[in-house]
């Protein structure tokens, strides 16, 4: 796998025309700073973005004492998948951005050893039918089938994952995920019964997500960025 680490504005190209590397890194760095500032990502957590026009992805790590991170790792998506982010992008062509780390409320679910059930319609619309609990570590041999349900949230033994069809969608998804997980965990702590949303609403909401996933995957495979859909 070809990879580079950059703190400069030079262009990086694996196939076709070069992209504006500086602009991509600036956007990703600001996104990381936003998530860190809200406490959604913490030092050591990682954020990445697929660059389909280059068949590549770029990753940044949140660092303590640094508002906007400026060290980026670029890697080609060609060849055998190496590393967690690469394996996810290879398994899920619809995914355009990934956040991986110790999310506060999803981490609480991990300690409860529970998946996040479908408790809100917005959750199902953008994250899938459940935030699936997977009893494996990120360093284990995670098979593509583990992510085949098309969800955008997972809880591993050592970290949590949130996906988006693009960076902007991911920023919204991780906020939805943590708010839903917080509500569910607090209800569990209060020994309250939690009702899931009706199956018809789940069917409609998840159907829209499936449609968006198919469109995003098709665009990424054509070397294009996905388009975030407006509205619900």
ZAROKOL-183666 format. One record per atom (N, C-alpha, C, CB): x negated, y, z. Coordinates in steps of 0.1 Angstrom, whole numbers, padded with zeros to 4 digits, always signed. Glycine has a CB too. Layout:
N
XYZ ...
***
This chain:
232
-0008-0012+0000 +0000+0000+0000 -0009+0012+0000 +0010+0000+0012 -0006+0021-0009 -0014+0034-0010 -0008+0044+0000 -0014+0039-0024 -0017+0050+0008 -0012+0060+0017 -0022+0071+0019 -0009+0054+0031 -0018+0083+0023 -0026+0094+0025 -0021+0102+0037 -0028+0103+0013 -0030+0108+0045 -0026+0117+0055 -0030+0131+0051 -0032+0113+0069 -0020+0141+0053 -0023+0154+0048 -0019+0165+0058 -0015+0156+0035 -0027+0176+0057 -0023+0188+0064 -0024+0200+0054 -0032+0191+0077 -0025+0196+0041 -0027+0207+0031 -0014+0207+0022 -0039+0204+0023 -0015+0216+0012 -0003+0218+0003 -0006+0212-0011 +0000+0233+0002 -0016+0203-0012 -0019+0197-0025 -0008+0187-0029 -0032+0190-0025 -0006+0185-0042 +0005+0176-0046 +0000+0162-0045 +0009+0180-0060 +0010+0153-0042 +0007+0138-0042 +0016+0132-0052 +0009+0132-0027 +0010+0123-0059 +0018+0117-0070 +0015+0102-0071 +0016+0124-0083 +0025+0094-0071 +0023+0079-0073 +0028+0075-0087 +0030+0071-0062 +0038+0082-0092 +0044+0079-0105 +0051+0092-0110 +0054+0067-0104 +0050+0094-0123 +0057+0105-0129 +0051+0119-0125 +0071+0105-0125 +0059+0129-0126 +0054+0143-0123 +0052+0145-0108 +0064+0153-0128 +0043+0153-0104 +0040+0156-0090 +0052+0163-0083 +0027+0163-0088 +0053+0161-0070 +0064+0169-0063 +0057+0180-0055 +0071+0159-0054 +0066+0189-0050 +0061+0200-0042 +0058+0195-0028 +0071+0212-0042 +0047+0190-0025 +0043+0183-0013 +0045+0193-0001 +0029+0177-0013 +0040+0205-0003 +0040+0215+0008 +0055+0217+0013 +0034+0228+0004 +0064+0219+0003 +0078+0221+0007 +0084+0210+0014 +0086+0224-0006 +0081+0197+0009 +0086+0185+0016 +0081+0184+0030 +0083+0173+0008 +0068+0186+0032 +0063+0186+0045 +0068+0196+0054 +0047+0187+0045 +0070+0208+0049 +0075+0219+0057 +0090+0216+0062 +0076+0233+0049 +0098+0211+0053 +0112+0207+0057 +0112+0196+0067 +0120+0203+0044 +0103+0186+0065 +0103+0175+0074 +0098+0179+0088 +0094+0163+0069 +0088+0188+0088 +0082+0193+0100 +0092+0201+0108 +0070+0201+0098 +0100+0209+0101 +0110+0217+0108 +0122+0208+0113 +0116+0228+0098 +0125+0198+0106 +0135+0188+0110 +0131+0181+0123 +0138+0178+0099 +0118+0177+0123 +0112+0171+0135 +0113+0180+0147 +0098+0166+0133 +0109+0193+0145 +0109+0203+0155 +0124+0205+0161 +0104+0216+0151 +0133+0205+0152 +0147+0207+0156 +0152+0195+0165 +0157+0208+0143 +0149+0183+0161 +0153+0171+0168 +0146+0171+0182 +0150+0159+0160 +0133+0174+0182 +0125+0175+0194 +0131+0185+0203 +0110+0177+0191 +0134+0197+0198 +0139+0208+0206 +0152+0205+0213 +0141+0220+0197 +0160+0196+0206 +0173+0192+0212 +0172+0180+0221 +0183+0189+0201 +0160+0175+0222 +0158+0163+0230 +0162+0150+0224 +0165+0165+0243 +0165+0150+0211 +0170+0138+0204 +0158+0130+0200 +0178+0142+0191 +0146+0136+0197 +0134+0128+0195 +0124+0133+0205 +0129+0130+0181 +0115+0124+0209 +0105+0127+0220 +0091+0124+0215 +0108+0119+0233 +0081+0129+0222 +0067+0126+0217 +0065+0111+0215 +0057+0131+0227 +0059+0108+0204 +0057+0094+0200 +0067+0089+0190 +0057+0085+0212 +0079+0095+0190 +0090+0091+0180 +0086+0095+0166 +0103+0097+0184 +0091+0089+0156 +0088+0091+0142 +0100+0095+0134 +0080+0079+0136 +0097+0103+0124 +0107+0107+0114 +0102+0106+0100 +0112+0122+0117 +0109+0101+0091 +0104+0099+0077 +0115+0102+0067 +0099+0084+0075 +0110+0105+0055 +0119+0108+0044 +0115+0101+0031 +0119+0123+0041 +0124+0095+0024 +0121+0089+0011 +0120+0099+0001 +0133+0079+0007 +0110+0098-0008 +0108+0107-0019 +0110+0098-0032 +0094+0114-0019 +0122+0096-0036 +0125+0087-0047 +0118+0090-0060 +0140+0085-0049 +0116+0103-0063 +0110+0107-0076 +0096+0102-0076 +0111+0122-0078 +0090+0099-0065 +0076+0094-0064 +0076+0079-0060 +0068+0102-0055 +0087+0073-0057 +0088+0060-0051 +0079+0059-0039 +0083+0049-0062 +0080+0069-0030 +0072+0070-0019 +0080+0075-0007 +0060+0080-0021 +0074+0075+0005 +0080+0082+0017 +0069+0089+0025 +0087+0071+0025 +0073+0098+0033 +0064+0106+0041 +0069+0105+0056 +0063+0121+0036 +0060+0103+0065 +0063+0102+0079 +0056+0112+0088 +0060+0087+0084 +0063+0116+0098 +0056+0125+0108 +0060+0120+0122 +0061+0140+0106 +0050+0122+0131 +0052+0118+0145 +0053+0130+0154 +0040+0109+0149 +0063+0129+0163 +0065+0140+0173 +0053+0140+0183 +0079+0138+0180 +0047+0151+0185 +0036+0152+0194 +0038+0162+0205 +0023+0156+0186 +0034+0159+0217 +0036+0167+0229 +0029+0180+0227 +0032+0160+0242 +0035+0191+0231 +0028+0204+0231 +0027+0210+0217 +0015+0203+0236 +0034+0204+0207 +0033+0209+0193 +0048+0212+0188 +0026+0200+0184 +0051+0224+0186 +0065+0227+0182 +0068+0221+0169 +0067+0243+0182 +0060+0224+0159 +0062+0219+0145 +0050+0211+0141 +0064+0231+0135 +0052+0197+0140 +0041+0189+0137 +0036+0192+0123 +0045+0174+0138 +0023+0190+0121 +0017+0193+0108 +0008+0182+0103 +0009+0206+0110 +0009+0170+0108 +0001+0159+0103 +0011+0149+0097 -0007+0153+0114 +0010+0147+0084 +0020+0139+0077 +0013+0127+0070 +0027+0147+0066 +0019+0115+0070 +0014+0103+0064 +0023+0100+0052 +0013+0091+0074 +0017+0099+0040 +0024+0096+0028 +0020+0082+0024 +0020+0106+0016 +0030+0074+0019 +0028+0060+0015 +0037+0057+0003 +0031+0051+0027 +0031+0048-0006 +0039+0044-0017 +0048+0033-0012 +0029+0038-0028 +0060+0032-0019 +0070+0021-0016 +0067+0009-0025 +0084+0026-0018 +0057+0010-0033 +0054-0002-0042 +0046-0012-0033 +0045+0002-0054 +0047-0025-0038 +0040-0035-0031 +0047-0041-0019 +0027-0030-0027 +0040-0049-0012 +0046-0056+0000 +0048-0046+0011 +0036-0067+0005 +0060-0045+0017 +0063-0036+0028 +0053-0037+0040 +0077-0038+0033 +0049-0025+0044 +0039-0025+0056 +0045-0015+0065 +0025-0021+0051 +0047-0019+0078 +0052-0010+0088 +0067-0009+0088 +0046+0004+0086 +0073-0004+0099 +0087-0004+0101 +0095+0004+0091 +0090+0001+0115 +0091+0016+0089 +0098+0025+0079 +0097+0019+0065 +0092+0039+0079 +0086+0014+0061 +0085+0008+0048 +0094-0004+0046 +0070+0004+0045 +0095-0012+0057 +0104-0024+0056 +0118-0020+0055 +0102-0033+0068 +0122-0010+0062 +0136-0005+0061 +0139+0001+0048 +0139+0005+0072 +0131+0009+0042 +0133+0015+0029 +0134+0004+0018 +0122+0025+0025 +0126-0007+0020 +0126-0018+0010 +0139-0026+0011 +0114-0027+0012 +0144-0027+0024 +0156-0035+0026 +0169-0027+0023 +0157-0040+0040 +0168-0014+0024 +0180-0006+0023 +0178+0005+0013 +0185+0000+0036 +0180+0003+0000 +0178+0014-0010 +0186+0026-0008 +0180+0009-0024 +0197+0025+0000 +0206+0037+0002 +0200+0046+0012 +0220+0032+0007 +0191+0042+0021 +0185+0050+0032 +0175+0060+0026 +0178+0041+0042 +0177+0072+0029 +0168+0083+0024 +0160+0089+0035 +0176+0093+0017 +0163+0086+0048 +0156+0092+0059 +0158+0084+0071 +0160+0107+0062 +0148+0083+0080 +0148+0074+0092 +0143+0081+0104 +0140+0061+0089 +0149+0080+0115 +0144+0084+0128 +0143+0072+0137 +0154+0095+0135 +0131+0070+0143 +0129+0058+0151 +0122+0063+0164 +0119+0048+0144 +0129+0059+0176 +0123+0064+0188 +0132+0060+0200 +0121+0078+0188 +0129+0066+0211 +0135+0063+0224 +0147+0073+0226 +0125+0064+0236 +0157+0072+0218 +0169+0080+0220 +0175+0078+0234 +0180+0077+0209 +0179+0089+0240 +0183+0088+0254 +0194+0079+0257 +0187+0102+0259 +0205+0080+0250 +0217+0073+0253 +0217+0059+0246 +0230+0080+0249 +0211+0058+0234 +0210+0045+0228 +0200+0036+0236 +0205+0046+0214 +0190+0042+0243 +0181+0035+0251 +0189+0029+0263 +0170+0044+0256 +0199+0037+0268 +0207+0032+0279 +0215+0020+0275 +0217+0043+0284 +0220+0020+0262 +0227+0008+0257 +0218-0004+0256 +0233+0011+0243 +0205-0001+0253 +0196-0012+0253 +0194-0019+0266 +0182-0007+0247 +0194-0010+0277 +0193-0016+0290 +0205-0024+0294 +0190-0005+0300 +0217-0020+0289 +0229-0027+0291 +0230-0039+0282 +0241-0018+0289 +0221-0040+0272 +0221-0051+0263 +0235-0052+0255 +0218-0065+0269 +0239-0040+0250 +0252-0039+0244 +0251-0032+0230 +0262-0032+0253 +0259-0035+0221 +0260-0028+0208 +0270-0016+0211 +0265-0037+0197 +0270-0006+0203 +0279+0005+0203 +0291+0002+0195 +0272+0019+0199 +0303-0001+0201 +0315-0004+0193 +0320+0008+0186 +0325-0011+0202 +0330+0005+0177 +0336+0016+0169 +0346+0024+0178 +0343+0011+0156 +0342+0034+0185 +0351+0042+0194 +0356+0055+0188 +0344+0044+0207 +0349+0060+0177 +0353+0073+0171 +0353+0071+0156 +0344+0084+0175 +0363+0078+0149 +0364+0076+0135 +0352+0082+0128 +0377+0083+0130 +0347+0094+0133 +0335+0100+0127 +0323+0091+0128 +0333+0114+0133 +0322+0084+0139 +0312+0074+0141 +0312+0064+0130 +0312+0068+0154 +0324+0058+0127 +0325+0047+0117 +0322+0053+0103 +0339+0041+0117 +0327+0065+0101 +0326+0072+0088 +0311+0074+0084 +0333+0085+0088 +0303+0077+0094 +0289+0080+0090 +0278+0071+0095 +0286+0094+0096 +0282+0063+0106 +0272+0053+0111 +0275+0039+0109 +0271+0056+0126 +0288+0036+0105 +0292+0022+0103 +0300+0016+0114 +0279+0013+0101 +0304+0004+0113 +0313-0002+0123 +0307-0005+0137 +0318-0015+0117 +0294-0005+0138 +0288-0006+0152 +0274-0002+0151 +0290-0020+0157 +0269+0003+0163 +0255+0005+0165 +0249-0008+0170 +0252+0017+0175 +0244-0016+0161 +0241-0030+0164 +0229-0031+0173 +0239-0037+0151 +0231-0040+0183 +0220-0043+0192 +0212-0055+0186 +0225-0047+0207 +0199-0054+0184 +0191-0064+0179 +0180-0068+0189 +0184-0060+0165 +0180-0080+0193 +0171-0085+0204 +0157-0088+0198 +0176-0097+0211 +0151-0078+0192 +0137-0080+0187 +0130-0066+0188 +0138-0084+0172 +0117-0067+0187 +0109-0054+0188 +0106-0049+0174 +0096-0057+0196 +0103-0037+0173 +0100-0031+0160 +0087-0037+0153 +0098-0016+0161 +0079-0043+0161 +0067-0049+0156 +0069-0064+0152 +0056-0049+0166 +0081-0069+0155 +0084-0083+0150 +0087-0084+0136 +0096-0088+0158 +0088-0096+0131 +0091-0098+0116 +0106-0095+0114 +0087-0112+0112 +0110-0083+0112 +0124-0079+0110 +0128-0082+0096 +0126-0064+0114 +0137-0092+0094 +0142-0096+0081 +0152-0086+0076 +0148-0110+0082 +0153-0085+0063 +0162-0075+0056 +0176-0078+0060 +0160-0076+0041 +0179-0091+0063 +0193-0095+0067 +0198-0088+0079 +0194-0110+0068 +0189-0084+0088 +0193-0077+0101 +0199-0064+0098 +0181-0075+0109 +0196-0057+0087 +0202-0044+0083 +0212-0045+0072 +0191-0035+0079 +0216-0057+0069 +0225-0059+0057 +0239-0055+0059 +0225-0074+0054 +0243-0052+0072 +0257-0048+0074 +0259-0033+0070 +0261-0049+0089 +0249-0026+0066 +0250-0013+0060 +0252-0002+0071 +0262-0013+0051 +0250-0005+0083 +0252+0005+0094 +0240+0015+0094 +0253-0002+0108 +0242+0026+0100 +0231+0036+0101 +0225+0038+0115 +0236+0049+0095 +0228+0028+0124 +0223+0029+0137 +0221+0015+0142 +0233+0036+0146 +0209+0013+0149 +0205+0000+0154 +0197+0002+0167 +0197-0008+0144 +0198-0007+0176 +0191-0006+0189 +0182-0019+0191 +0201-0005+0201 +0169-0017+0190 +0160-0028+0191 +0155-0028+0206 +0147-0026+0182 +0146-0038+0209 +0141-0040+0223 +0132-0028+0227 +0134-0053+0224 +0125-0022+0218 +0116-0011+0222 +0119+0003+0216 +0103-0015+0217 +0129+0004+0207 +0133+0017+0202 +0146+0016+0195 +0122+0022+0193 +0152+0027+0192 +0164+0028+0184 +0162+0034+0171 +0175+0037+0192 +0171+0031+0162 +0169+0036+0148 +0182+0043+0143 +0166+0024+0138 +0180+0054+0136 +0191+0061+0130 +0187+0064+0115 +0195+0074+0137 +0197+0061+0106 +0194+0063+0092 +0203+0074+0086 +0196+0050+0084 +0199+0080+0075 +0207+0089+0067 +0204+0087+0053 +0205+0104+0072 +0214+0090+0044 +0211+0089+0030 +0202+0100+0025 +0225+0090+0022 +0200+0110+0033 +0190+0121+0031 +0186+0127+0044 +0196+0131+0021 +0177+0136+0044 +0172+0142+0057 +0183+0150+0063 +0160+0151+0054 +0191+0158+0056 +0201+0166+0062 +0212+0157+0068 +0207+0175+0051 +0216+0146+0061 +0226+0137+0067 +0220+0131+0080 +0230+0127+0056 +0208+0127+0080 +0202+0121+0092 +0203+0130+0104 +0187+0117+0089 +0200+0143+0102 +0201+0153+0113 +0215+0153+0119 +0197+0167+0108 +0225+0151+0111 +0238+0151+0116 +0241+0137+0122 +0249+0154+0105 +0237+0127+0116 +0239+0113+0121 +0234+0111+0135 +0234+0103+0111 +0222+0115+0137 +0216+0113+0150 +0223+0120+0162 +0201+0116+0150 +0228+0132+0159 +0236+0139+0169 +0249+0131+0171 +0239+0153+0164 +0256+0127+0161 +0268+0119+0162 +0265+0106+0170 +0274+0115+0148 +0254+0099+0167 +0251+0087+0174 +0249+0089+0189 +0238+0081+0168 +0241+0099+0193 +0238+0101+0207 +0251+0106+0214 +0227+0112+0208 +0259+0114+0208 +0272+0118+0215 +0281+0106+0217 +0279+0129+0207 +0282+0098+0207 +0291+0086+0208 +0285+0076+0219 +0292+0079+0195 +0272+0074+0218 +0266+0065+0228 +0267+0070+0242 +0251+0063+0225 +0266+0084+0244 +0267+0090+0257 +0282+0087+0263 +0265+0105+0256 +0292+0090+0254 +0305+0087+0259 +0308+0073+0263 +0315+0091+0248 +0303+0064+0255 +0305+0049+0257 +0297+0045+0270 +0300+0041+0246 +0285+0049+0272 +0277+0045+0284 +0283+0051+0296 +0263+0050+0282 +0288+0063+0296 +0294+0069+0308 +0307+0062+0311 +0297+0084+0306 +0315+0058+0301 +0327+0051+0304 +0324+0037+0310 +0335+0049+0291 +0313+0031+0305 +0309+0018+0311 +0305+0020+0325 +0298+0012+0302 +0298+0030+0328 +0293+0033+0342 +0305+0035+0351 +0283+0045+0342 +0315+0041+0346 +0327+0044+0354 +0337+0032+0354 +0334+0056+0349 +0333+0021+0348 +0341+0009+0348 +0355+0012+0341 +0344+0004+0362 +0354+0021+0331 +0366+0024+0324 +0367+0015+0312 +0366+0038+0319 +0379+0011+0308 +0382+0003+0296 +0380+0012+0284 +0396-0004+0297 +0373+0008+0274 +0370+0015+0262 +0378+0009+0250 +0355+0016+0259 +0387+0016+0244 +0394+0011+0233 +0387+0015+0220 +0409+0017+0233 +0387+0005+0211 +0381+0008+0198 +0392+0014+0189 +0375-0005+0191 +0388+0021+0178 +0398+0027+0170 +0405+0017+0162 +0391+0038+0160 +0418+0020+0157 +0426+0010+0150 +0419+0005+0137 +0439+0016+0146 +0421-0008+0133 +0414-0014+0122 +0417-0006+0109 +0419-0028+0121 +0428-0001+0107 +0431+0006+0094 +0422+0019+0093 +0446+0011+0093 +0420+0026+0104 +0411+0038+0104 +0397+0033+0101 +0412+0046+0117 +0393+0022+0108 +0380+0017+0106 +0378+0013+0091 +0377+0004+0115 +0388+0007+0085 +0387+0002+0071 +0385+0014+0062 +0399-0006+0068 +0393+0024+0064 +0393+0036+0055 +0379+0044+0057 +0404+0046+0058 +0376+0046+0070 +0363+0054+0072 +0351+0046+0067 +0362+0056+0087 +0350+0033+0070 +0339+0025+0066 +0338+0024+0051 +0339+0012+0073 +0350+0023+0045 +0351+0022+0030 +0345+0035+0023 +0365+0021+0025 +0347+0046+0029 +0340+0058+0024 +0325+0058+0026 +0346+0071+0031 +0321+0053+0037 +0306+0052+0039 +0300+0042+0029 +0303+0047+0053 +0307+0031+0026 +0302+0021+0017 +0301+0027+0003 +0311+0009+0016 +0311+0035-0001 +0310+0042-0014 +0298+0052-0014 +0324+0050-0016 +0296+0059-0004 +0285+0069-0004 +0271+0061-0004 +0285+0077+0009 +0271+0050+0003 +0259+0042+0003 +0255+0037-0011 +0260+0030+0012 +0265+0032-0019 +0263+0027-0032 +0258+0038-0041 +0276+0021-0038 +0264+0050-0040 +0260+0062-0048 +0245+0065-0044 +0269+0074-0046 +0242+0066-0032 +0229+0069-0027 +0218+0059-0032 +0228+0070-0012 +0221+0046-0031 +0212+0036-0036 +0210+0037-0051 +0218+0022-0033 +0220+0040-0058 +0219+0041-0073 +0210+0053-0076 +0233+0042-0080 +0212+0064-0070 +0204+0076-0072 +0189+0073-0069 +0209+0088-0064 +0187+0067-0057 +0173+0065-0053 +0166+0055-0062 +0173+0059-0039 +0173+0045-0067 +0167+0036-0077 +0164+0042-0090 +0176+0024-0078 +0171+0053-0093 +0169+0061-0106 +0158+0071-0104 +0182+0067-0111 +0153+0072-0091 +0142+0082-0089 +0148+0096-0086 +0133+0083-0100 +0161+0096-0081 +0167+0109-0078 +0170+0110-0063 +0180+0111-0086 +0172+0122-0058 +0176+0124-0044 +0191+0121-0043 +0172+0138-0039 +0195+0116-0031 +0209+0114-0029 +0216+0128-0026 +0212+0105-0017 +0229+0129-0028 +0236+0141-0025 +0246+0139-0014 +0245+0145-0038 +0244+0148-0004 +0253+0147+0008 +0267+0152+0004 +0247+0155+0020 +0277+0144+0007 +0291+0147+0003 +0297+0157+0014 +0299+0134+0003 +0304+0166+0009 +0311+0176+0017 +0323+0170+0024 +0314+0189+0009 +0327+0176+0036 +0339+0171+0042 +0337+0158+0049 +0350+0171+0033 +0349+0153+0053 +0349+0140+0061 +0346+0128+0051 +0363+0138+0067 
***
